[in-house]
Amino acid sequence: MSETFQALIVDDEPLARATLRCLLAKDPEITGIGECADGAQAVERIRAEDPDLVFLDISMPGLGGFEVLDALGQERRAAIVFVTAYDEYALRAFDASARDYLLKPFEDERFARALGRAKEAVRRARMEEVVQKLGTLLGRDLRGEPIKASAARQPLERLVVRAAGSVTVIEVADLDYIEAEDYYVLLHAGAKHVLYRESMRDLEAMLPRSFVRIHRSTIVNAERIIELRTHPSGEHRVVLRGGTELSVSRTRRHQVNAILGAR
C-alpha cells in the first residue's frame, strides 16, 4: 500500500494556486490539497492541520514565505517547496531547509521532480520517527548498540556546497560514500564528486545511522553495500552498487559484518 500525503498551497495569485492544484491532483498519493491566499492564514492552517507538503510563495502581501517559516519556528515539520518568480532567493531558501525551489514559470517535469524530492523527505522523516520510537522501546539502535543521549538529534538530510559563486545541493540519501581530503571531505554521489569543508568526525556525528565508518578516512552509506570481500592478502573490502571497492580497516570490520548480517 502506497503512502499518502496532505499538501497545502500558499500563494496570493489565484491562477498560481489553480496551476499547483491541477498538478498535485494528478498524483494519486496526494489525498488532500488545501489553499491559502496569504501568509497569516498559512501559519494558522499549518499549525492546525500539520500538512506533509507546503508549496510556498516567497513574495506575498503581509507575511511572505520566509516570514511564514520564521513565525512557525520549530513547529514546522512539513517539507517546504518555494514557488516564486524571483531567482535571487535560492540560496536563502536552501539555508531555510527548503526541499526545492521552483522558479515560475516551470515545466510539468520540473514540478514532478520537486514533488518527488519533497515526498521522499517526508518518507525519510516518517521512517526516522519509527526508528526512534523502536529504539526508545528497545533501548538500542538498529545495530544493537545502546542508544546514547545524543541519538535524539535530527540527522542531516542535505548538504549545501558553495564554491566559485555556485551552489550545489546534495541530498544525504543520495551519497554513496565520503572520503577525507585534508581539511575537506570529498562527497561521492553517483557521478557527482564534490569537496565540502567539514571534518570527517563532525560530519559523521550529523549523518543518519545508515552511514558507517569503515576506515579512518572513509564513511559509507550502508544502503549502497552489496558485498564484503576478503582478498588473498587478508584485506577486507566492501563492494558498492556500481562496482566501487573500498578498504575496510580491521577495527571497523565488525560494524560492516553487523550491518550486512542485519539485512
C-alpha positions in Angstrom: 0.0 0.0 0.0 1.5 3.4 -1.0 1.9 6.2 1.4 -0.4 9.3 1.2 0.4 13.0 1.6 -1.5 16.1 2.6 -0.5 19.3 0.7 -1.0 23.0 1.2 -0.6 25.6 -1.5 0.2 29.2 -0.3 0.1 31.9 -3.0 -1.7 35.2 -3.3 -2.3 34.6 -7.1 -5.4 32.6 -7.8 -4.0 31.3 -11.2 -0.8 30.1 -9.5 -2.9 28.2 -6.9 -5.1 26.7 -9.6 -2.0 25.5 -11.5 -0.4 23.9 -8.5 -3.7 22.3 -7.5 -4.1 20.8 -11.0 -0.6 19.4 -10.9 -0.9 17.9 -7.4 -4.3 16.4 -8.3 -2.5 14.2 -10.9 -0.6 12.4 -8.1 -2.7 9.6 -6.6 -0.6 9.7 -3.4 -1.8 13.3 -2.7 -5.1 12.7 -0.9 -5.7 16.3 0.3 -5.0 19.7 -1.1 -5.6 22.9 0.8 -5.1 26.5 -0.3 -4.2 29.8 1.4 -4.0 33.3 -0.2 -1.8 34.9 2.3 1.0 34.1 4.8 -1.0 34.8 8.0 -3.6 32.3 7.0 -0.9 29.8 6.1 0.6 30.0 9.6 -2.8 29.2 11.1 -3.5 26.3 8.7 -0.1 24.7 9.1 -0.4 24.8 12.8 -3.9 23.4 12.8 -3.6 20.8 10.0 0.1 19.9 10.0 0.3 19.2 6.3 3.1 17.0 4.9 4.0 19.3 1.9 3.8 23.0 1.6 4.2 24.9 -1.7 5.0 28.3 -0.6 5.2 31.6 -2.5 8.0 33.9 -1.3 6.6 37.3 -2.2 3.1 37.9 -0.8 1.4 40.9 0.9 1.8 40.9 4.6 3.8 37.8 5.6 6.0 36.5 2.8 7.3 32.9 2.6 10.3 33.4 4.8 8.2 35.3 7.4 5.8 32.3 7.5 8.7 30.0 8.3 10.0 32.4 10.9 6.6 32.5 12.5 6.3 28.7 12.7 9.8 28.2 14.0 10.3 24.7 15.5 6.7 23.9 14.9 7.4 23.4 11.2 7.6 19.8 10.1 6.3 19.9 6.6 8.6 19.6 3.5 8.7 23.1 2.0 8.9 23.8 -1.7 9.3 27.5 -2.5 7.5 28.6 -5.6 8.4 32.1 -6.9 9.1 34.3 -9.9 12.4 35.6 -8.3 15.6 33.7 -8.6 17.7 35.7 -6.1 16.3 33.9 -3.1 17.5 30.4 -3.9 20.4 30.4 -1.5 18.4 31.7 1.3 15.7 29.2 0.6 18.1 26.2 0.9 19.5 27.8 4.1 15.9 27.6 5.4 15.9 23.9 4.7 13.6 24.1 1.7 13.3 20.8 -0.3 13.3 22.6 -3.6 13.0 26.0 -5.3 10.6 26.3 -8.2 11.1 29.3 -10.5 7.9 30.5 -12.3 7.1 29.6 -15.0 8.1 26.0 -14.7 7.6 22.9 -16.7 5.4 20.0 -15.5 8.5 17.7 -15.4 10.3 20.2 -13.2 7.4 20.3 -10.8 7.3 16.5 -10.7 10.9 16.4 -9.7 10.3 18.9 -6.9 7.3 17.0 -5.7 9.2 13.7 -5.7 12.0 15.2 -3.6 9.6 16.6 -1.1 7.7 13.3 -0.8 11.0 11.4 -0.3 11.9 13.8 2.5 8.6 13.1 4.2 9.1 9.4 3.8 12.6 9.6 5.4 11.3 11.7 8.3 8.5 9.2 8.9 11.0 6.3 8.9 13.3 8.1 11.2 10.4 8.6 13.6 9.6 4.9 13.5 13.3 4.0 14.2 13.5 6.4 17.1 10.3 5.0 18.6 11.6 1.5 18.2 14.9 2.5 19.7 13.2 4.1 22.7 11.2 0.9 23.3 14.2 -1.4 22.9 16.8 0.9 24.4 19.1 0.1 21.5 19.6 1.3 17.9 19.3 -0.9 14.8 23.0 -2.1 15.2 22.2 -3.4 18.6 24.2 -0.8 20.4 22.8 1.1 23.4 21.2 4.4 22.5 23.2 7.4 23.7 21.5 10.7 24.7 22.9 12.4 21.6 21.0 9.9 19.4 17.8 12.1 19.7 19.3 14.6 17.3 17.8 15.2 13.9 20.1 13.6 11.3 21.5 15.7 8.5 19.3 15.5 5.3 21.1 17.6 2.8 24.4 19.4 2.2 24.7 22.8 0.6 28.1 23.3 -1.1 29.1 26.8 -2.0 32.0 27.3 -4.4 33.0 29.8 -7.0 29.7 31.7 -6.9 27.6 28.5 -7.4 25.5 26.4 -5.0 25.3 22.6 -5.2 22.7 20.8 -3.1 23.3 17.1 -2.4 20.7 15.0 -0.6 22.4 12.9 2.1 20.4 9.9 1.0 22.0 10.2 -2.5 25.5 9.9 -1.1 27.4 6.7 -1.8 30.5 7.3 0.3 32.6 10.1 1.8 36.4 10.4 1.8 38.7 12.6 3.9 40.6 15.2 1.9 42.9 17.3 4.1 40.6 19.9 5.7 37.7 18.9 3.5 35.7 15.8 2.7 35.1 14.5 -0.8 31.4 13.6 -1.3 30.6 10.9 -3.8 27.0 10.8 -5.1 26.7 8.9 -8.3 28.5 10.9 -11.0 29.0 13.9 -8.6 32.3 14.3 -6.7 32.2 17.5 -4.6 34.5 18.9 -2.0 32.8 20.0 1.2 34.5 21.9 4.0 33.8 19.8 7.1 35.8 17.4 9.2 35.1 13.7 9.0 34.4 13.5 12.7 31.9 16.4 12.8 30.2 15.2 9.6 29.9 11.6 10.9 28.1 12.9 14.0 25.5 14.5 11.9 24.8 11.7 9.4 21.8 9.2 9.7 22.5 5.8 11.2 22.6 4.2 7.8 26.1 5.7 7.4 29.0 3.7 8.8 32.7 4.5 9.2 34.7 1.7 7.5 38.1 3.3 7.7 39.8 6.3 9.3 39.3 8.2 6.0 36.1 6.6 4.7 32.4 6.7 5.6 29.9 4.6 3.5 26.2 4.7 3.0 25.4 1.1 4.2 22.4 1.1 1.8 25.0 1.0 -1.1 27.0 -2.0 0.2 26.3 -5.2 -1.7 29.2 -7.4 -0.7 32.1 -7.8 1.7 35.2 -9.3 0.1 38.3 -10.8 1.6 41.4 -10.5 -0.7 44.2 -13.1 -0.7 46.3 -10.6 1.2 43.8 -10.7 4.0 42.5 -7.2 3.3 38.7 -6.7 3.6 36.8 -4.5 1.1 33.2 -3.5 0.7 31.7 -3.5 -2.8 29.2 -0.8 -3.6 26.5 -0.7 -6.2 28.2 0.3 -9.4 31.3 -1.7 -8.5 33.4 0.7 -6.3 35.5 -1.2 -3.8 36.6 0.4 -0.6 39.1 -0.8 2.0 37.7 -1.8 5.5 40.1 -1.4 8.5 40.4 -4.3 10.9 38.9 -2.2 13.7 35.8 -1.4 11.7 35.2 -4.9 10.2 32.7 -6.0 12.9 30.5 -3.0 12.2 30.2 -3.9 8.5 29.5 -7.5 9.3 26.8 -6.5 11.8 25.1 -4.3 9.1 25.2 -6.9 6.4 24.0 -9.6 8.8 21.0 -7.5 9.9 19.6 -7.4 6.3 
